[in-house]
Amino acid sequence: MISFESFTMEDGSPIYMQIIRYIKRGIIAGTIRDRDELPSRRVLSSLLGVNPNTIQKAYRMLEEEEIIESHSGAKSYITAGETQISRIRSQLVESDVKTLIKAMQQMGVSREDTIRLVEKIWD
């Protein structure tokens, strides 16, 4: 069963998106694997202290992306093969880089200074 013990809610982003991101990052990190079982919507709602509709929305969106599979009255589980993992990794990296670039632009940091900073931190 996938654990949500390390899940922490952040300001500024809808909770259902934070749940989706948490699951996707877990898949990329290898802490969430193909065929891992998700908590029921009701259990996760209670655990996180959020409306069950929030969990339903997150699960529905993950189903649409074919990252989880659910059946009425049955358990939901991860369905992430290598192709999906690669796609998820690309999406998350691109999203995070766009967020970084936008923040740097808002602060007036030049492209060159941003690249130098990334290289410095990378090393």
N, C-alpha and C positions, 0 to 999 in steps of 0.2 A: 504494500500500500504506500502510495506517495505521501510523504510527510510534509506538512505545511508549518512545522515548528519554527523554521527560520524565516518564514514569510513575514515581512513587515510592511504595513501600509504607508504610502508616501502621500504628500500633498501634491495637488496639481494634476493628477492623472486619475481617470475613472478607475474604480476598484476592479471592475471586470477586466480592464486592460492590464492592470497590475498582476492579476491572477494569470492571465494569458502569458505575459512576459515571464513570470516566475516559472511556469511550466516549460516554456520554450528555452529559457536559460538553463534549466535543469537538464533538458534533453541534450543541449549542446555540451554541457559540462560532463554528461555521462552519469549524473546522479539520478536521473529519470530515464528509464530504458523502455524499449519496445515491450509491450504486454504488461507493463506495470499498471496496477489498479489504482484508480482515483477514488477518493472518498465520495460517498453519495452527496448529492446536492444539499440535502438537509443537514448532514453531518458537517460538511465544510462551512455551510452557512452559520451553523451554531459555533463552530470552532473559531471562525474569523469575526463573528458578531456582526454579520451583514445580512441584508435581505436575501432570501432564497432566490428571488428573481435575478439578483446580481450574479449569483453562481450559475444559474440557468443560462444567462446571456453569455458568460464566459465559456461554458461548456458547449453551447450551441455554435459559437464562433469557432472554437477549436474543432468541432465536428465538421463544419463547413470547409475548414482548411485540411481536413482529413488527418488531423494530428491525434484525435481521440475517436473512439467508436463507442457508441452507446446504444442500448436496446431498452425498450420499455420494460420496466420491472427487473432489469438485469444490471450488472455492474458496468461501469464505464472504464475503459482502459486505453493506454497509449498505443498508437499505431504509427510509430515513426521508424521507417526504414532509412537506409543510407541516403537515398535521393531526397527525402524530406528533411533529414538532418542537415544536409548540405544547403538546401533552400532556406531553412530556418536560420542557419548561421549567416548566410549572405544577407538576409533581411535584417537581422539584429545588428550586424556590423554596420551596414549602410545607415540604419536608423540612428545608431549611436554616433557615427561620424557626422551625420547631418546635424544632430543636436549640438555637438562640439563646435562645428563650424559656425552655426548660427550664433552660439554664445560668444565666440571669439569675434565675430563680425559686430555684434551688438556692443562689445567692449572696445571696438576700434582697433583691435589687434590685426596687423597685416597678415597676409597669406604667408609670407616668408617667415615672420616671427612665429606664427602658429606651427609651421613645419619644423622650425628649429626647436621649438619647445617640445613637440611630439618626439623628435629624434633624441633630444636630451633625456626625456623621461623614459623613452624606450630602452636606451642604453643603460 
